[in-house]
Amino acid sequence: MHTQKFITRLCKDYNNDGGLTKEFYNFIKSYSQKPDKGSISPSSLKSEIGRKFPKFSGYSQQDSQEFLRVFIEGIGKEMNRVKNIPKYKELDTKDKTKSQQNEEFHNLFIKRENSVVIDTFYGQTCNSFRCECGFESYAFEKFLDLPLLLSKS
């Protein structure tokens, strides 16, 4: 489901700026234009990935989750709609509810990173910290994936 949304948005937002995005776009376009959906060569995409991320050059076995994360983040950086990234700004938490802080954190993030990747794949977590005195504070974080610990049973 997310893959199809991502491809649709990528094709809509594609601006021919970055090499990785360009090669991925061309790969998807080539595949979608093949009437029998047969094989196509990903060699130019593979070359661009190796150029951008030397760890993934060559043909040795790599961690697929790590590759996907690096690949998606690379496209996100190339397609960032923000051209003049503002300085980092701390979240103003004074006299604000958790919901207000959550929205403000999201808005600050979007002012620096805003792409089809963020729109499609990113989420946001909130960690709560409560002191014995009753004071509570929150920490917000954007994520592309969430690691899960699975029991053996």
N, C-alpha and C positions, 0 to 999 in steps of 0.2 A: 504494500500500500504506500509506504513512504517513498519507496524507490520510484514508483510511477509519478507521484507528486513532485519529487525532486527532478526527474527528467523533464517533466512538463514545465516546471518553473525555470530550470536551467536553460531550456531552449527559448523560453520567453525573455529571460533576463540576459542571455548570452550577449557579450559585448566585444568579443574577439581581443580582449586585452591580454590575458595570460596564456602562456604556452601549455600548461597542464590542462586548463579548462578548454582551450582550443582543441587539443588532441582528444580529450574525452568527448567533447561535443561532436567532433568529426567521426569518432568511433561510433557513438550512438546513432548519428545521422546515417552513416554507412550501413549499419545493421538494420535500421528501420526502413531503409530504402530497398533492401534486398527482398524480392518478392517471396522467396522460399525460406527466408530466415536462416539460411545456411551459414557456413563459416565465413569469417572475415579475419584479416590479419591485424592484430593489435600492435604490430611492431613499432609504429611511430609513437603510440601511447606508451608502450613499454620503454622506449628510448627516452622520452620526456620524463617519465617517472624516475628513471635511473639518473638522468641529468640533475633533476631537482633534489632527489633524495638518494645520494650515492649508496646508502645502506641497501637499497632495493635494486641496485644495478646488478647485472649478471644474472645467473640462473640458480643461485643457491636457495635452499628452502628458507622461507621467512614466516614469521607469525602473521597470520591473516588478519587478526583483529588489530594489531599494531599497524599493519599496512593500510587497512581501511581507514583508520583514524587519521593517519598522516595524509593520505590521499584526499579525504573529505576536508580536512583542515586546510590543505593546500589550495583546493578549489575555493574554499571560503575566503582565504586571504586574497586570491586573485580577483574574486568577484565582489569584494567589499565595496559597498555603495558609498562609504565614507572616504572621501579623497583627502581631506585635511583632518587628520585625527587629532582631536583636542587633548590637552594634557590630562593625565589621570586626576580624577577628583574623588575625594572621600565621600562616602554616603553620610548625609546629615540625618542623624537619628534622633535629635533632640525633639521631645514632645510629639513624636510620630508613632502611629500604631504599626504593628507588624505588617499589616496590609499596605500601608502607605510606604513603609521602608522597602517592601518587596517591589512595589511598582517603581519607586525611585531608582532602586538598584538596576532594574531592567532597563529603564530609560537611560541611565548613565552608560550601561553596557552598549546599548544600541547606538549611542552617539559615537562610539569608537569602532564597533564591529557590527555591520549590518549587511547580510548577504542572503542569498537563497539557501545556503547551508544553515545559517542561524534560523531562518524562517521554518525550515523543514525538520531539522534534527535536534536542535538544542533545547534543553530544559533548564529549570532552575530549582535548586534545593535551598532549604532554609534550616540552619542549625540553631537551636535555642540553648542559651546558657542562663542558668538561674543560680544566683548567689544565695547563700543561707539567709541573707538579710532580706530576700524577696526581690532584689533587683534582677530584671531579666533583660538580656540583650540577644541580638540575632546576628547571624552571619549568613550571607547569601552567596551562592556560587552557581555559575553556569556550568552545564555539563553536556558533553556529546554522548557519553555512554556512562553507565553505572555498573561498577563491578559488583557482582553478587557472590557471596560465599555460599556454596551449596554443600549440604551435609552428604555423607556417603550413603545414608539410608534412603 
